[in-house]
Amino acid sequence: MQQLSLHLAENLAELDARFGASADYYAKEIMIYHCRGCIVLFDGMASLDSLWELLLDAASRQALQQPCPCTGQEVYEHILHGSASPAESTPVEDLPDLVKRLTAGMAVLLLDGCAKGIAFSVQALKYRSVDEPEGEGNLRGSREGFADLLRVNLSLLRRLVRTDDLVLEVAQADTAAGTEYAICYCRGKADPAMVRQVRQTLAAAKPELLLDSSYFVPWLLPSRARLFTPVSYTQRPAAASAKLCEGRIVVLVNGSPSAMVLPALFCENFECLDDYASTAVFASFLRVLNYASFYLTVFLPGAFVCLAVYLPELIPPQLLYKIEAAEKATPLPLFAEMLLVILLLAPNFMPKDFFLTRFLKAIGNTGIVILLVTVMAAIKVEGKPMLNFKVMVDSGVTWGIVLLLAFVQPLSGAMAKPESGITSFLMMALDPIISGGTPLTFALFLGLAATLLTQVMNNGAVGVALMPVIFSYCSSMKAAPELPLIMVVMGVHLAFLTPAASASAALLHGNEWSDSGSIWKTAPLIILLSWIAIAVVTILLGGVLF
């Protein structure tokens, strides 16, 4: 380890050899208390204005109790111990420590005749503001999300967990970039053996680059085939703080807003932040629905294919005839349909860090369909492709519906964005109507509005546009958002009066065995009766659950 020299020129020559070619390297020689010195920093990471205010102003206002000129060691002792300059208490004694302080955004004062440097915390690092994370939405609770700077993220945790049990250990990874990371845990709640093992494992890890906390997973979980990794990720300080209070360990990496939580349980994939802000009965009911949906999604397609292909005698004849007729009108075979459904639903249930989840979310539903069709057309069984692409395109695709969806879906997405003004318009239009009503009246009215609007607008766009209205009203009235949320969600699912209402409605209106005229004869009555039934159930159970 190379120590600092007593001679200022030697220290500056060493720094110039290392950083002289860098445009952001700044070195300014000064005279302080009649002693030669030099301020070194990286421009853009440290604030010169703050430095001059802290150092030079303090030096000009105070006098040494010794005659001048002064030696470098005397000036060092005076600034560090005898002045009001807010310098760091730990001096800089060697070149690696000097480089570490400079790359952290500090400014360092080097003095001639002193083998130690004085560091000043005058960071002026530019970073992304503390915004709400896009991937973890919630109606209640904090809207803050982790930023990209490690120190900012640690301050967010410290502000939420205001106890002396919180421990934030910062270390430097063994990488070419020397990226900092932090191990966060609560003393007395986290398992000491686990903390010690994680600390040793991360210290021994040697990734080429460290851009996210997930880069540590191969060292934390070496050579083990797992479908679900026992780690999870969050971008919300509130969620990370809750895990810390439960005895978990949180790992943060400088430059990444994603925090790794370990250990993680499989059941946590079925939870969300709003569950803890709701009543126990309602939260348990939602979790039961999530579990039931998961198991039905996993097992029901396989069971259906098994019965339809291998055990058709177990299916009632009337249902079997309908299945056979539907299969003749469908360009995809039964197995391909099952696989398509699984691929479309899989990203909602698989872990977020799983490579297949990231791939499927990246290509989207359209990409999944194109991928499956391409694979089926390329695979040949007995010299024939599993899917005849030409036949499918010629006879199995309703191109009118495809063109309609291609127009409606982007339009609905644009309408749902805040920049479109649809949400603000709805809030202004509804304000005179709902301003004097009760939360129950608001829920019923908003559910009716969602049911009517979704008949001429895409149901997804209507739901997204009404969510800010629900949040604003419930926040101002201090009311529970569950009732209007349920009414809106159920209302937008009654979308089949026009082809623009939903993708299912477009397919319904485009089939040869149905027409818009016959749908209009019965659909309004069905929609009205369905909405009344939903309203009655919501009114009866709303008071009990919420």
ROKOLMAR-275053 format. One record per residue (C-alpha): residue number from 1; chain; x, z, y. Coordinates in pm, whole numbers. Layout:
<nodes>
[NUM, A, [X, Z, Y]]
...
</nodes>
This chain:
<nodes>
[1, A, [0, 0, 0]]
[2, A, [157, -116, 326]]
[3, A, [168, 154, 590]]
[4, A, [139, 88, 962]]
[5, A, [464, 67, 1153]]
[6, A, [570, 285, 1446]]
[7, A, [640, -32, 1642]]
[8, A, [341, -210, 1793]]
[9, A, [509, -550, 1778]]
[10, A, [553, -528, 1399]]
[11, A, [188, -437, 1347]]
[12, A, [71, -722, 1570]]
[13, A, [303, -966, 1393]]
[14, A, [155, -866, 1057]]
[15, A, [-202, -907, 1187]]
[16, A, [-115, -1239, 1349]]
[17, A, [24, -1365, 1019]]
[18, A, [-302, -1274, 847]]
[19, A, [-565, -1363, 1109]]
[20, A, [-383, -1564, 1374]]
[21, A, [-538, -1890, 1259]]
[22, A, [-894, -1747, 1275]]
[23, A, [-1093, -1829, 1586]]
[24, A, [-1275, -1493, 1587]]
[25, A, [-961, -1277, 1580]]
[26, A, [-916, -1095, 1912]]
[27, A, [-608, -894, 2020]]
[28, A, [-573, -760, 2375]]
[29, A, [-262, -571, 2481]]
[30, A, [-328, -294, 2733]]
[31, A, [-154, -5, 2907]]
[32, A, [-323, 327, 2847]]
[33, A, [-175, 645, 2989]]
[34, A, [143, 447, 3060]]
[35, A, [174, 366, 2692]]
[36, A, [162, 18, 2542]]
[37, A, [-128, -43, 2314]]
[38, A, [-345, -319, 2174]]
[39, A, [-715, -353, 2097]]
[40, A, [-785, -564, 1786]]
[41, A, [-1127, -672, 1664]]
[42, A, [-1328, -968, 1541]]
[43, A, [-1534, -1139, 1807]]
[44, A, [-1904, -1145, 1722]]
[45, A, [-1879, -836, 1501]]
[46, A, [-1770, -586, 1767]]
[47, A, [-1896, -554, 2124]]
[48, A, [-1627, -575, 2391]]
[49, A, [-1858, -430, 2653]]
[50, A, [-1924, -121, 2444]]
[51, A, [-1554, -85, 2372]]
[52, A, [-1445, -88, 2737]]
[53, A, [-1724, 151, 2823]]
[54, A, [-1623, 397, 2552]]
[55, A, [-1247, 376, 2571]]
[56, A, [-1124, 261, 2910]]
[57, A, [-1384, 442, 3115]]
[58, A, [-1310, 767, 2929]]
[59, A, [-935, 713, 2977]]
[60, A, [-973, 655, 3349]]
[61, A, [-1183, 966, 3401]]
[62, A, [-957, 1210, 3218]]
[63, A, [-596, 1309, 3273]]
[64, A, [-341, 1434, 3034]]
[65, A, [-208, 1782, 3074]]
[66, A, [143, 1641, 3039]]
[67, A, [358, 1435, 3275]]
[68, A, [370, 1058, 3235]]
[69, A, [492, 844, 3076]]
[70, A, [353, 955, 2740]]
[71, A, [454, 862, 2393]]
[72, A, [224, 684, 2153]]
[73, A, [181, 995, 1941]]
[74, A, [78, 1202, 2246]]
[75, A, [-176, 940, 2355]]
[76, A, [-310, 925, 1997]]
[77, A, [-357, 1304, 1981]]
[78, A, [-519, 1311, 2323]]
[79, A, [-773, 1032, 2256]]
[80, A, [-858, 1154, 1908]]
[81, A, [-871, 1528, 1969]]
[82, A, [-850, 1601, 2340]]
[83, A, [-1080, 1350, 2509]]
[84, A, [-1446, 1260, 2514]]
[85, A, [-1387, 918, 2360]]
[86, A, [-1625, 880, 2063]]
[87, A, [-1359, 764, 1820]]
[88, A, [-1392, 777, 1442]]
[89, A, [-1263, 1106, 1303]]
[90, A, [-1064, 937, 1025]]
[91, A, [-755, 753, 1152]]
[92, A, [-634, 415, 1031]]
[93, A, [-308, 470, 841]]
[94, A, [-241, 151, 643]]
[95, A, [-305, -222, 666]]
[96, A, [-577, -243, 394]]
[97, A, [-773, 27, 574]]
[98, A, [-721, -156, 904]]
[99, A, [-856, -480, 758]]
[100, A, [-1153, -291, 610]]
[101, A, [-1239, -137, 948]]
[102, A, [-1208, -469, 1130]]
[103, A, [-1429, -655, 881]]
[104, A, [-1688, -377, 916]]
[105, A, [-1725, -462, 1286]]
[106, A, [-1511, -183, 1428]]
[107, A, [-1247, -209, 1699]]
[108, A, [-906, -49, 1638]]
[109, A, [-662, 75, 1901]]
[110, A, [-295, 44, 1799]]
[111, A, [-30, 234, 2000]]
[112, A, [343, 178, 2034]]
[113, A, [529, 468, 1879]]
[114, A, [242, 579, 1657]]
[115, A, [193, 479, 1292]]
[116, A, [-179, 543, 1307]]
[117, A, [-468, 354, 1461]]
[118, A, [-789, 479, 1625]]
[119, A, [-1115, 314, 1518]]
[120, A, [-1425, 283, 1738]]
[121, A, [-1774, 209, 1607]]
[122, A, [-1876, -65, 1849]]
[123, A, [-2048, -295, 1599]]
[124, A, [-2258, -574, 1741]]
[125, A, [-2353, -747, 1420]]
[126, A, [-2635, -1001, 1436]]
[127, A, [-2888, -957, 1159]]
[128, A, [-3241, -1048, 1062]]
[129, A, [-3501, -813, 1198]]
[130, A, [-3687, -566, 979]]
[131, A, [-3983, -784, 882]]
[132, A, [-4251, -756, 618]]
[133, A, [-4133, -905, 287]]
[134, A, [-4325, -1214, 181]]
[135, A, [-4323, -1151, -193]]
[136, A, [-4464, -795, -189]]
[137, A, [-4789, -784, 2]]
[138, A, [-5002, -475, 51]]
[139, A, [-5301, -373, 262]]
[140, A, [-5195, -13, 321]]
[141, A, [-4867, 160, 384]]
[142, A, [-4552, 53, 558]]
[143, A, [-4494, -312, 653]]
[144, A, [-4116, -277, 678]]
[145, A, [-3881, -469, 455]]
[146, A, [-3511, -442, 392]]
[147, A, [-3281, -641, 622]]
[148, A, [-2954, -811, 525]]
[149, A, [-2709, -549, 655]]
[150, A, [-2628, -261, 424]]
[151, A, [-2606, -1, 701]]
[152, A, [-2951, -97, 832]]
[153, A, [-3100, -66, 483]]
[154, A, [-2940, 274, 431]]
[155, A, [-3084, 395, 761]]
[156, A, [-3431, 282, 650]]
[157, A, [-3400, 490, 333]]
[158, A, [-3265, 791, 523]]
[159, A, [-3557, 774, 767]]
[160, A, [-3811, 783, 483]]
[161, A, [-3639, 1036, 252]]
[162, A, [-3559, 1312, 501]]
[163, A, [-3402, 1566, 267]]
[164, A, [-3050, 1675, 193]]
[165, A, [-3098, 1566, -168]]
[166, A, [-3060, 1199, -80]]
[167, A, [-2709, 1073, -159]]
[168, A, [-2590, 732, -34]]
[169, A, [-2257, 638, -190]]
[170, A, [-2092, 330, -36]]
[171, A, [-1814, 149, -222]]
[172, A, [-1635, -184, -206]]
[173, A, [-1672, -423, -497]]
[174, A, [-1371, -570, -671]]
[175, A, [-1436, -923, -548]]
[176, A, [-1249, -1175, -342]]
[177, A, [-1486, -1109, -50]]
[178, A, [-1469, -730, -84]]
[179, A, [-1846, -692, -46]]
[180, A, [-1981, -342, 5]]
[181, A, [-2256, -193, -208]]
[182, A, [-2436, 139, -214]]
[183, A, [-2559, 362, -495]]
[184, A, [-2857, 568, -379]]
[185, A, [-3013, 861, -566]]
[186, A, [-3165, 1202, -511]]
[187, A, [-2950, 1496, -616]]
[188, A, [-3132, 1719, -862]]
[189, A, [-3381, 1447, -964]]
[190, A, [-3164, 1164, -1093]]
[191, A, [-2986, 1215, -1425]]
[192, A, [-2622, 1305, -1342]]
[193, A, [-2495, 1131, -1656]]
[194, A, [-2677, 811, -1560]]
[195, A, [-2545, 828, -1203]]
[196, A, [-2192, 877, -1333]]
[197, A, [-2228, 587, -1578]]
[198, A, [-2368, 353, -1311]]
[199, A, [-2091, 451, -1069]]
[200, A, [-1819, 385, -1326]]
[201, A, [-1978, 58, -1442]]
[202, A, [-2011, -86, -1092]]
[203, A, [-1658, 23, -1002]]
[204, A, [-1523, -162, -1308]]
[205, A, [-1736, -475, -1252]]
[206, A, [-1547, -782, -1135]]
[207, A, [-1790, -1057, -1032]]
[208, A, [-1648, -1363, -862]]
[209, A, [-1898, -1320, -580]]
[210, A, [-2142, -1044, -494]]
[211, A, [-2439, -1189, -307]]
[212, A, [-2715, -973, -456]]
[213, A, [-2757, -657, -660]]
[214, A, [-2864, -869, -960]]
[215, A, [-2500, -982, -995]]
[216, A, [-2428, -639, -1149]]
[217, A, [-2677, -684, -1434]]
[218, A, [-2428, -844, -1682]]
[219, A, [-2211, -531, -1651]]
[220, A, [-2496, -283, -1657]]
[221, A, [-2660, -455, -1956]]
[222, A, [-2380, -630, -2145]]
[223, A, [-2447, -877, -2430]]
[224, A, [-2794, -756, -2515]]
[225, A, [-3076, -997, -2579]]
[226, A, [-3378, -868, -2392]]
[227, A, [-3695, -1043, -2295]]
[228, A, [-3761, -780, -2026]]
[229, A, [-3461, -625, -1852]]
[230, A, [-3488, -251, -1773]]
[231, A, [-3427, -312, -1402]]
[232, A, [-3664, -408, -1124]]
[233, A, [-3627, -527, -767]]
[234, A, [-3801, -447, -442]]
[235, A, [-3765, -545, -78]]
[236, A, [-3970, -255, 58]]
[237, A, [-3798, 67, 170]]
[238, A, [-4121, 256, 96]]
[239, A, [-4118, 142, -268]]
[240, A, [-3746, 220, -303]]
[241, A, [-3800, 566, -152]]
[242, A, [-4080, 635, -399]]
[243, A, [-3852, 538, -688]]
[244, A, [-3577, 763, -553]]
[245, A, [-3817, 1057, -545]]
[246, A, [-3905, 980, -908]]
[247, A, [-3541, 1020, -1010]]
[248, A, [-3446, 651, -1019]]
[249, A, [-3125, 493, -893]]
[250, A, [-3133, 225, -623]]
[251, A, [-2844, -21, -576]]
[252, A, [-2810, -210, -247]]
[253, A, [-2562, -486, -165]]
[254, A, [-2450, -588, 181]]
[255, A, [-2602, -923, 276]]
[256, A, [-2905, -897, 50]]
[257, A, [-3252, -755, 126]]
[258, A, [-3325, -700, -244]]
[259, A, [-3277, -352, -388]]
[260, A, [-3224, -303, -761]]
[261, A, [-3405, -9, -919]]
[262, A, [-3300, 130, -1254]]
[263, A, [-3426, 219, -1498]]
[264, A, [-3753, 24, -1484]]
[265, A, [-4051, 45, -1715]]
[266, A, [-4254, -247, -1848]]
[267, A, [-4579, -90, -1728]]
[268, A, [-4458, -111, -1367]]
[269, A, [-4518, -487, -1378]]
[270, A, [-4889, -406, -1370]]
[271, A, [-4871, -179, -1066]]
[272, A, [-4872, -240, -692]]
[273, A, [-4831, -29, -382]]
[274, A, [-5201, -24, -301]]
[275, A, [-5276, 150, -632]]
[276, A, [-5126, 470, -493]]
[277, A, [-5334, 439, -175]]
[278, A, [-5661, 407, -371]]
[279, A, [-5857, 658, -570]]
[280, A, [-5741, 741, -920]]
[281, A, [-6055, 597, -1079]]
[282, A, [-6032, 263, -902]]
[283, A, [-5654, 232, -956]]
[284, A, [-5694, 309, -1326]]
[285, A, [-5974, 54, -1351]]
[286, A, [-5753, -216, -1198]]
[287, A, [-5466, -132, -1433]]
[288, A, [-5697, -155, -1733]]
[289, A, [-5805, -499, -1611]]
[290, A, [-5439, -602, -1568]]
[291, A, [-5352, -490, -1919]]
[292, A, [-5657, -660, -2068]]
[293, A, [-5581, -983, -1879]]
[294, A, [-5222, -978, -1998]]
[295, A, [-5307, -935, -2365]]
[296, A, [-5588, -1189, -2348]]
[297, A, [-5355, -1439, -2184]]
[298, A, [-5089, -1386, -2450]]
[299, A, [-5302, -1377, -2764]]
[300, A, [-5627, -1560, -2693]]
[301, A, [-5486, -1917, -2662]]
[302, A, [-5298, -1881, -2989]]
[303, A, [-5602, -1736, -3164]]
[304, A, [-5819, -2018, -3033]]
[305, A, [-5576, -2288, -3149]]
[306, A, [-5546, -2119, -3488]]
[307, A, [-5921, -2113, -3534]]
[308, A, [-5983, -2465, -3400]]
[309, A, [-5705, -2633, -3599]]
[310, A, [-5664, -2432, -3918]]
[311, A, [-5983, -2227, -3960]]
[312, A, [-6266, -2435, -3805]]
[313, A, [-6515, -2296, -4058]]
[314, A, [-6505, -1962, -3874]]
[315, A, [-6635, -2122, -3555]]
[316, A, [-7011, -2166, -3514]]
[317, A, [-7111, -2532, -3566]]
[318, A, [-7269, -2568, -3221]]
[319, A, [-6949, -2446, -3053]]
[320, A, [-6735, -2660, -3281]]
[321, A, [-6930, -2972, -3185]]
[322, A, [-6877, -2895, -2817]]
[323, A, [-6506, -2836, -2873]]
[324, A, [-6474, -3167, -3055]]
[325, A, [-6660, -3353, -2781]]
[326, A, [-6444, -3193, -2514]]
[327, A, [-6128, -3284, -2704]]
[328, A, [-6229, -3650, -2720]]
[329, A, [-6268, -3656, -2339]]
[330, A, [-5938, -3475, -2280]]
[331, A, [-5616, -3677, -2271]]
[332, A, [-5404, -3383, -2391]]
[333, A, [-5409, -3247, -2746]]
[334, A, [-5524, -2892, -2807]]
[335, A, [-5172, -2753, -2847]]
[336, A, [-5062, -2911, -2520]]
[337, A, [-5361, -2758, -2341]]
[338, A, [-5270, -2414, -2473]]
[339, A, [-4906, -2460, -2372]]
[340, A, [-5009, -2578, -2026]]
[341, A, [-5230, -2272, -1973]]
[342, A, [-4950, -2040, -2084]]
[343, A, [-4697, -2207, -1855]]
[344, A, [-4935, -2191, -1558]]
[345, A, [-5007, -1821, -1610]]
[346, A, [-4666, -1707, -1733]]
[347, A, [-4501, -1659, -1386]]
[348, A, [-4763, -1395, -1301]]
[349, A, [-4673, -1177, -1599]]
[350, A, [-4304, -1235, -1669]]
[351, A, [-4032, -1036, -1485]]
[352, A, [-3944, -1173, -1142]]
[353, A, [-3572, -1187, -1219]]
[354, A, [-3620, -1380, -1544]]
[355, A, [-3471, -1730, -1514]]
[356, A, [-3783, -1898, -1659]]
[357, A, [-4003, -1719, -1402]]
[358, A, [-3787, -1838, -1113]]
[359, A, [-3785, -2194, -1253]]
[360, A, [-4162, -2215, -1301]]
[361, A, [-4232, -2071, -955]]
[362, A, [-3985, -2314, -801]]
[363, A, [-4151, -2626, -947]]
[364, A, [-4508, -2499, -896]]
[365, A, [-4822, -2583, -1094]]
[366, A, [-4787, -2956, -1026]]
[367, A, [-4430, -2954, -1151]]
[368, A, [-4535, -2766, -1466]]
[369, A, [-4799, -3028, -1547]]
[370, A, [-4556, -3316, -1483]]
[371, A, [-4288, -3145, -1695]]
[372, A, [-4524, -3090, -1987]]
[373, A, [-4661, -3446, -1973]]
[374, A, [-4308, -3589, -1961]]
[375, A, [-4193, -3381, -2259]]
[376, A, [-4502, -3470, -2464]]
[377, A, [-4460, -3840, -2386]]
[378, A, [-4090, -3828, -2485]]
[379, A, [-4138, -3647, -2817]]
[380, A, [-4227, -3880, -3104]]
[381, A, [-4390, -3777, -3430]]
[382, A, [-4378, -4038, -3710]]
[383, A, [-4266, -4302, -3462]]
[384, A, [-4555, -4239, -3222]]
[385, A, [-4538, -4034, -2901]]
[386, A, [-4736, -3711, -2897]]
[387, A, [-4897, -3829, -2573]]
[388, A, [-4962, -4189, -2484]]
[389, A, [-4895, -4186, -2113]]
[390, A, [-5052, -4527, -2045]]
[391, A, [-5376, -4437, -2220]]
[392, A, [-5390, -4105, -2039]]
[393, A, [-5341, -4267, -1698]]
[394, A, [-5590, -4545, -1765]]
[395, A, [-5873, -4343, -1913]]
[396, A, [-5799, -3974, -1896]]
[397, A, [-5741, -3916, -1527]]
[398, A, [-6016, -3905, -1268]]
[399, A, [-5820, -4049, -981]]
[400, A, [-6091, -3981, -725]]
[401, A, [-6067, -3609, -790]]
[402, A, [-5687, -3626, -782]]
[403, A, [-5692, -3790, -441]]
[404, A, [-5948, -3539, -316]]
[405, A, [-5737, -3242, -428]]
[406, A, [-5425, -3403, -285]]
[407, A, [-5602, -3403, 52]]
[408, A, [-5783, -3069, 34]]
[409, A, [-5500, -2849, -93]]
[410, A, [-5246, -2919, 187]]
[411, A, [-5526, -2900, 443]]
[412, A, [-5641, -2562, 312]]
[413, A, [-5285, -2432, 318]]
[414, A, [-5246, -2536, 681]]
[415, A, [-5579, -2374, 771]]
[416, A, [-5474, -2046, 611]]
[417, A, [-5158, -2019, 826]]
[418, A, [-5175, -1802, 1142]]
[419, A, [-5050, -2093, 1354]]
[420, A, [-5373, -2285, 1286]]
[421, A, [-5579, -2033, 1483]]
[422, A, [-5852, -2012, 1216]]
[423, A, [-5802, -1640, 1159]]
[424, A, [-5803, -1551, 1529]]
[425, A, [-6113, -1766, 1581]]
[426, A, [-6295, -1588, 1300]]
[427, A, [-6204, -1248, 1442]]
[428, A, [-6339, -1342, 1785]]
[429, A, [-6656, -1493, 1638]]
[430, A, [-6730, -1197, 1415]]
[431, A, [-6647, -924, 1665]]
[432, A, [-6989, -919, 1841]]
[433, A, [-7166, -904, 1505]]
[434, A, [-6966, -640, 1322]]
[435, A, [-6849, -422, 1611]]
[436, A, [-7140, -180, 1587]]
[437, A, [-7200, -182, 1212]]
[438, A, [-7099, 47, 927]]
[439, A, [-6821, -32, 676]]
[440, A, [-7086, -118, 415]]
[441, A, [-7258, -358, 653]]
[442, A, [-6923, -515, 734]]
[443, A, [-6844, -561, 364]]
[444, A, [-7181, -725, 292]]
[445, A, [-7164, -952, 596]]
[446, A, [-6807, -1060, 527]]
[447, A, [-6892, -1129, 162]]
[448, A, [-7185, -1347, 271]]
[449, A, [-6965, -1527, 526]]
[450, A, [-6702, -1591, 258]]
[451, A, [-6967, -1727, 20]]
[452, A, [-7102, -1967, 283]]
[453, A, [-6766, -2081, 419]]
[454, A, [-6619, -2146, 77]]
[455, A, [-6884, -2409, 5]]
[456, A, [-6732, -2644, 266]]
[457, A, [-6373, -2511, 274]]
[458, A, [-6125, -2446, -3]]
[459, A, [-6187, -2101, -145]]
[460, A, [-5820, -2008, -133]]
[461, A, [-5799, -2090, 237]]
[462, A, [-6114, -1889, 311]]
[463, A, [-5980, -1586, 125]]
[464, A, [-5643, -1598, 300]]
[465, A, [-5805, -1647, 642]]
[466, A, [-6038, -1347, 599]]
[467, A, [-5771, -1100, 479]]
[468, A, [-5638, -1028, 833]]
[469, A, [-5997, -975, 949]]
[470, A, [-6045, -711, 678]]
[471, A, [-5716, -541, 761]]
[472, A, [-5783, -531, 1138]]
[473, A, [-6136, -394, 1098]]
[474, A, [-6045, -131, 838]]
[475, A, [-5742, -17, 1038]]
[476, A, [-5946, 28, 1357]]
[477, A, [-6241, 195, 1181]]
[478, A, [-6022, 396, 939]]
[479, A, [-6234, 263, 655]]
[480, A, [-6142, 179, 297]]
[481, A, [-6062, -193, 257]]
[482, A, [-6170, -212, -108]]
[483, A, [-6539, -287, -49]]
[484, A, [-6495, -586, 186]]
[485, A, [-6201, -704, -22]]
[486, A, [-6412, -710, -341]]
[487, A, [-6700, -884, -165]]
[488, A, [-6470, -1154, -23]]
[489, A, [-6290, -1210, -353]]
[490, A, [-6616, -1237, -546]]
[491, A, [-6774, -1450, -274]]
[492, A, [-6499, -1713, -268]]
[493, A, [-6536, -1754, -645]]
[494, A, [-6893, -1881, -594]]
[495, A, [-6743, -2211, -479]]
[496, A, [-6904, -2508, -648]]
[497, A, [-7164, -2649, -406]]
[498, A, [-6932, -2925, -273]]
[499, A, [-6618, -3089, -416]]
[500, A, [-6409, -2938, -134]]
[501, A, [-6502, -2583, -232]]
[502, A, [-6242, -2546, -508]]
[503, A, [-6047, -2738, -767]]
[504, A, [-6306, -2643, -1031]]
[505, A, [-6584, -2770, -808]]
[506, A, [-6402, -3100, -760]]
[507, A, [-6378, -3143, -1136]]
[508, A, [-6744, -3045, -1175]]
[509, A, [-6863, -3304, -924]]
[510, A, [-6635, -3573, -1064]]
[511, A, [-6751, -3560, -1427]]
[512, A, [-6956, -3842, -1565]]
[513, A, [-7204, -3606, -1727]]
[514, A, [-7296, -3441, -1396]]
[515, A, [-7371, -3553, -1044]]
[516, A, [-7388, -3387, -702]]
[517, A, [-7766, -3428, -681]]
[518, A, [-7837, -3226, -992]]
[519, A, [-7583, -2962, -884]]
[520, A, [-7754, -2924, -545]]
[521, A, [-8091, -2868, -714]]
[522, A, [-7981, -2552, -893]]
[523, A, [-7653, -2436, -732]]
[524, A, [-7800, -2277, -412]]
[525, A, [-8033, -2053, -611]]
[526, A, [-7758, -1955, -854]]
[527, A, [-7520, -1877, -566]]
[528, A, [-7785, -1666, -389]]
[529, A, [-7877, -1468, -701]]
[530, A, [-7511, -1418, -791]]
[531, A, [-7432, -1289, -444]]
[532, A, [-7725, -1048, -454]]
[533, A, [-7612, -916, -792]]
[534, A, [-7257, -869, -663]]
[535, A, [-7386, -691, -351]]
[536, A, [-7605, -453, -553]]
[537, A, [-7322, -361, -790]]
[538, A, [-7084, -314, -497]]
[539, A, [-7330, -89, -311]]
[540, A, [-7404, 125, -617]]
[541, A, [-7047, 166, -735]]
[542, A, [-6876, 155, -396]]
[543, A, [-6981, 504, -298]]
[544, A, [-6870, 646, -632]]
[545, A, [-6531, 473, -650]]
[546, A, [-6434, 480, -282]]
</nodes>
